[in-house]
Amino acid sequence: MTAPKKKATAKVVEPRQKSLLAVAGDEAQRKLLLKTLKNNGWNLTHTAEALKLAGASHVIRSLKTLGLADEYAAAKADGRIAAGRPR
């Protein structure tokens, strides 16, 4: 007879906290992105060019990653963001 096999249990791994250096970096990126957006009249393409990003989609991704999506939505609701080109 063989001993019964134990079922593998998944280990719960706590997410690693960001270092203070990473948090400071995020805050600096947040400030730079927001300043550049305001300087460019919230134009995503011009902001991407000013920050040497590949395109407007990278600005949108950064907005979400850095927690600025609500700020962008508020600017859009206030009329600070002009409508894009018609499709």
C-alpha positions in Angstrom: 0.0 0.0 0.0 1.1 3.5 -0.7 0.5 6.5 1.4 -2.3 8.8 0.2 -1.0 11.8 -1.7 -1.6 15.3 -0.3 -3.3 17.9 -2.4 -1.2 20.9 -3.2 -2.5 24.0 -1.6 -2.0 27.4 -3.2 0.1 29.8 -1.1 -1.4 33.3 -0.7 1.3 35.8 -1.4 0.9 39.3 -0.2 1.7 41.9 -2.9 5.0 43.6 -2.3 4.8 47.1 -1.1 6.4 49.8 -3.2 9.6 51.3 -2.0 9.7 54.9 -1.0 11.9 55.5 -4.0 9.2 54.1 -6.3 6.5 56.1 -4.7 8.5 59.3 -5.0 9.1 58.4 -8.7 5.3 57.9 -9.2 4.6 61.2 -7.7 7.2 63.0 -9.8 5.7 61.3 -13.0 2.2 62.3 -11.9 3.2 65.9 -11.5 5.1 66.0 -14.8 2.3 64.4 -16.7 -0.3 66.7 -15.2 1.8 69.8 -15.9 2.5 68.8 -19.5 -1.2 68.0 -20.1 -2.2 71.5 -18.8 0.6 73.2 -20.8 -0.7 71.5 -24.0 -4.4 72.2 -23.4 -5.0 68.6 -22.5 -4.1 67.5 -26.0 -2.9 63.9 -25.8 -0.9 63.9 -29.0 1.0 67.1 -28.1 1.6 65.8 -24.6 3.0 62.5 -26.0 5.3 64.5 -28.2 6.5 66.7 -25.4 7.2 63.7 -23.2 8.8 61.8 -26.0 6.2 59.0 -25.7 5.2 56.8 -28.7 1.7 58.3 -28.9 -1.5 59.4 -27.3 -2.4 55.8 -26.2 0.7 55.9 -23.9 -0.5 59.1 -22.3 -3.9 57.5 -21.7 -2.1 54.4 -20.2 0.0 56.6 -18.0 -3.1 58.5 -16.8 -4.6 55.2 -15.7 -1.4 53.8 -14.2 -0.6 57.0 -12.2 -4.2 57.5 -10.9 -5.0 60.6 -13.0 -8.0 59.2 -14.9 -10.4 61.0 -12.6 -8.5 64.3 -13.2 -8.8 63.8 -16.9 -12.5 62.9 -16.7 -13.1 66.1 -14.6 -11.2 68.2 -17.2 -13.3 66.7 -19.9 -16.6 67.3 -18.0 -15.5 70.9 -17.4 -14.9 71.5 -21.1 -11.2 72.0 -20.7 -10.6 69.3 -23.2 -11.7 70.0 -26.8 -13.4 67.2 -28.7 -11.1 65.2 -31.0 -11.5 65.0 -34.7 -14.7 63.5 -35.9 -14.7 59.8 -37.0 
